[in-house]
Amino acid sequence: MMRMRLASAFFAFVIAASAAGIDGHWSAQFAGGKQAAAPPPAPFSLELKASGATLTGSVAFPGKKKPRIQAIENGKLDGNHITFATSQKGKKSASFSWEATLQGDQLVGSRTRDGAKHGQKFTATVN
């Protein structure tokens, strides 16, 4: 019985420690392409908040007059790995799947447009 309580307490500690490492405002950028004419890395930001295994927040992209903000949907935290979805509304509507892993003080991951074969890699650092 004591081992069960100890194991439960340890598991709760691990989840809380992972959540604390994810919470915050992250400055991010997509990696540039490999071709000479590829655009430069594109900046964006992530606002993340974990509660247990649930991840909430938003992704903000620079806009001409104001940022374009997309809410995180179906966010999940599993140890140091996060997954979530976002939807882009408007003339060019699209849905995206995101996945990233916390590696030290960086998030390293990718965003994949639904139906695409490959995603865009990104890195993020917490502010």
ABEGO torsion letter per residue (X at the ends): XAAAAAAAAAAAAAAAAAAAAABEBBBBBBBBBABAABBBBBBBBBBBBBBEABBBEBBBBBBAABBBBBBBBGBBBBEABBBBBBBBBEABBBBBBBBBBBBEABBBBBBBBBGBABBBBBBBBBX
